[in-house]
């Protein structure tokens, strides 16, 4: 393959990647721009002035509902789901390194929720709580519903991580006199820590923006995706776009912080 052919292939791939990025972020950029409409602006182009009016209006409860409360609930729910996803995924990854009776059916049972429609899972959990005489809530029924979504992804990631993990590191630690806990805490955990941070980010983001599995399980109080959905039916001002801009910025901030943590861990490990 000559240099000219490789150059054309590069430009073709770059073009398709640019089209993909445009398709992915084009609608988002429109929302971000319209969030800066003037006080008399509407929901469409062209802009009628430029201001931060709708960002201030966002925090007026009578205008958009309980944005602050729904954000706090989604944030706390995301942290809860993230913690459980990381711990259970790590334990599952360690357990499945060795074969044990019933391991294969258990694996398929864990990942089965990925192929079941989310709204069916939400409805099923909501019905179970109702039949048991329990009140669905974001911290109980919605928490369980979100775990049916995040745990399969976390487990699959940890399977991939441990599939590439060489047992020779653990054998060397044991040859030097380390017990099982010391081997795990001083050898295994530092090496897989960046992957665990990634699993945590995955769990948090999947929970933070989950709608279908929350619809029938959140109970009286909305999470942020449900609150935004409610706003689309009764809010006819650019404050809806302002909310989209704020939540998007928060999502990118979480991703940036996570990537920063991963980079810091890798640098520290390289220096060590």
C-alpha positions in Angstrom: 0.0 0.0 0.0 1.6 3.3 -1.1 1.6 6.6 0.7 -1.0 8.1 -1.5 -3.5 5.3 -0.8 -3.0 5.6 3.0 -3.6 9.4 2.7 -6.9 8.9 0.9 -8.0 6.3 3.5 -7.1 8.7 6.3 -9.2 11.5 4.7 -12.2 9.2 4.1 -12.1 8.0 7.7 -11.7 11.5 9.0 -14.7 12.6 6.9 -17.0 9.8 8.3 -15.8 10.6 11.8 -16.6 14.3 11.4 -20.1 13.4 10.1 -20.6 11.2 13.1 -19.5 13.9 15.5 -21.8 16.4 13.8 -24.7 14.0 14.0 -24.0 13.3 17.6 -23.4 16.9 18.8 -25.3 18.9 16.3 -28.6 18.9 18.2 -26.8 19.5 21.4 -25.1 22.6 20.0 -28.4 24.0 19.0 -29.8 23.6 22.5 -26.7 25.3 24.0 -27.0 28.2 21.6 -30.8 28.7 22.2 -30.2 28.6 26.0 -28.7 32.1 25.6 -31.9 33.6 24.1 -32.8 37.1 25.2 -35.7 37.7 27.7 -38.2 37.9 24.9 -36.8 35.0 22.9 -38.6 31.8 21.9 -37.8 28.1 21.4 -36.5 28.5 17.8 -34.0 30.4 15.8 -33.2 33.2 15.2 -32.0 34.5 18.6 -33.9 37.4 19.9 -31.0 39.0 21.8 -28.3 37.3 23.9 -28.5 37.0 27.7 -28.3 34.8 30.7 -31.9 35.4 31.6 -33.1 31.8 31.3 -30.3 30.5 33.4 -31.4 32.7 36.3 -35.0 31.8 35.6 -34.1 28.2 35.8 -33.9 28.3 39.6 -37.3 29.9 40.1 -39.4 27.0 41.2 -42.7 28.4 40.1 -41.3 28.5 36.5 -39.9 25.1 36.0 -40.8 22.9 39.0 -38.5 21.3 41.5 -35.2 21.4 39.5 -33.0 21.6 42.6 -34.7 18.7 44.3 -34.7 16.5 41.3 -31.1 17.2 40.6 -30.1 16.2 44.2 -32.2 13.0 44.0 -30.5 12.0 40.7 -27.1 12.9 42.0 -27.5 10.9 45.2 -29.1 8.0 43.3 -26.2 8.0 40.9 -23.6 7.9 43.7 -25.5 5.0 45.4 -25.7 3.0 42.1 -22.0 3.8 41.4 -20.8 2.5 44.7 -22.8 -0.8 44.5 -21.8 -1.3 40.9 -18.1 -0.9 41.6 -18.1 -3.3 44.6 -20.4 -6.0 43.0 -18.6 -5.8 39.6 -15.2 -6.2 41.4 -16.4 -9.1 43.4 -18.0 -10.8 40.4 -14.8 -10.3 38.4 -12.7 -11.9 41.1 -15.2 -14.8 41.6 -15.5 -15.6 37.9 -11.7 -16.0 37.5 -12.3 -19.5 38.7 -15.0 -21.9 37.5 -17.6 -22.8 40.0 -20.9 -24.8 39.8 -23.7 -22.7 38.4 -21.3 -20.0 37.1 -22.5 -20.0 33.5 -26.3 -19.8 34.3 -25.5 -17.1 36.8 -23.6 -15.1 34.2 -26.4 -15.2 31.7 -28.9 -14.3 34.5 -26.8 -11.2 35.3 -26.7 -10.0 31.7 -30.3 -11.0 30.8 -31.6 -7.6 31.9 -29.8 -6.0 29.0 -32.1 -7.6 26.5 -35.3 -7.0 28.4 -37.1 -3.7 27.6 -36.3 -1.2 30.3 -40.0 -0.1 30.6 -40.9 -3.8 31.3 -38.4 -4.0 34.2 -39.6 -0.6 35.5 -43.2 -1.8 35.4 -42.4 -5.2 37.0 -40.6 -3.6 39.9 -43.3 -1.1 40.4 -46.0 -3.8 40.4 -44.0 -5.9 42.9 -43.7 -3.0 45.3 -47.4 -2.2 45.0 -48.4 -5.8 45.6 -46.1 -6.0 48.6 -47.7 -2.9 50.1 -44.6 -0.8 49.7 -44.4 2.7 48.4 -42.0 3.0 45.4 -39.3 5.6 45.9 -36.2 6.8 44.1 -33.9 5.4 46.9 -35.5 1.9 47.0 -37.4 0.7 43.9 -35.6 3.0 41.5 -32.3 2.1 43.0 -32.9 -1.6 42.3 -34.2 -0.8 38.8 -31.0 1.1 38.0 -28.8 -1.7 39.3 -30.4 -4.0 36.7 -29.0 -1.6 34.1 -25.6 -0.8 35.5 -24.4 -4.1 37.0 -24.3 -6.1 33.7 -22.1 -3.4 32.1 -19.8 -3.2 35.2 -19.5 -7.0 35.3 -18.7 -7.3 31.6 -16.0 -4.6 32.0 -14.4 -6.4 34.9 -14.5 -9.7 33.0 -12.5 -8.0 30.2 -10.1 -6.5 32.7 -9.4 -9.8 34.5 -9.2 -11.6 31.2 -6.1 -9.6 30.4 -4.7 -9.7 33.9 -1.7 -12.0 34.2 -1.7 -14.3 37.3 2.1 -14.1 37.3 1.9 -10.8 39.3 0.0 -12.5 42.1 2.3 -15.6 42.0 5.3 -13.3 42.4 3.7 -11.5 45.4 2.9 -14.9 47.1 6.5 -16.1 46.4 7.7 -13.0 48.4 5.5 -14.0 51.3 2.4 -11.9 50.8 -0.9 -13.4 51.9 -4.1 -13.2 49.9 -5.3 -9.8 51.2 -1.8 -8.3 50.8 -1.6 -9.6 47.2 -5.0 -8.1 46.4 -4.5 -4.7 48.1 -0.9 -4.1 47.1 -0.8 -5.8 43.7 -4.2 -6.5 42.1 -6.1 -3.4 43.2 -3.5 -0.7 42.2 -3.3 -2.3 38.7 -7.1 -2.5 38.1 -7.9 0.8 39.9 -8.2 2.9 36.6 -10.7 0.3 35.3 -12.7 0.5 38.6 -12.9 4.3 38.2 -14.2 3.8 34.7 -16.8 1.3 36.0 -17.8 3.9 38.6 -18.2 6.6 35.9 -20.2 4.2 33.8 -22.5 3.3 36.7 -23.0 7.0 37.7 -23.8 8.3 34.2 -26.1 5.4 33.3 -28.1 6.0 36.5 -28.0 9.8 36.3 -29.7 10.0 32.9 -31.9 6.9 33.1 -35.5 7.5 32.3 -37.4 4.3 31.3 -36.4 2.3 34.4 -37.2 5.2 36.7 -40.6 6.0 35.2 -42.6 3.4 37.2 -40.3 3.2 40.2 -39.5 6.7 41.4 -42.6 7.1 43.4 -43.8 10.6 44.4 -40.7 12.6 43.7 -39.1 12.9 40.3 -35.5 12.4 39.3 -33.9 14.8 36.9 -34.8 13.0 33.7 -38.4 12.7 34.7 -38.5 16.4 35.7 -37.1 17.3 32.3 -39.7 15.2 30.6 -42.4 16.8 32.6 -41.0 20.2 31.6 -41.3 19.4 27.9 -45.1 19.2 28.3 -45.7 22.4 30.2 -42.7 24.7 29.7 -42.7 26.8 26.5 -39.7 29.1 27.2 -35.9 28.7 26.6 -35.5 27.8 30.3 -35.8 24.2 29.1 -32.7 24.7 27.0 -30.9 26.4 29.9 -31.6 23.3 31.9 -30.2 21.1 29.1 -27.1 23.3 29.0 -26.5 23.1 32.8 -27.0 19.3 33.0 -24.8 18.8 29.9 -22.0 20.9 31.5 -22.4 18.9 34.7 -22.1 15.6 32.8 -18.9 16.8 31.0 -17.5 18.0 34.3 -18.0 14.5 35.8 -16.3 12.9 32.8 -13.4 15.4 33.0 -12.9 14.8 36.7 -12.9 11.0 36.2 -10.4 11.2 33.3 -8.3 13.4 35.5 -8.4 10.8 38.3 -7.4 8.1 35.9 -4.5 10.1 34.5 -3.3 10.9 38.0 -3.4 7.2 39.0 -1.5 6.2 35.9 1.2 8.8 36.5 1.6 7.8 40.1 1.9 4.2 39.1 4.5 5.1 36.4 6.6 7.0 39.0 6.3 4.1 41.4 
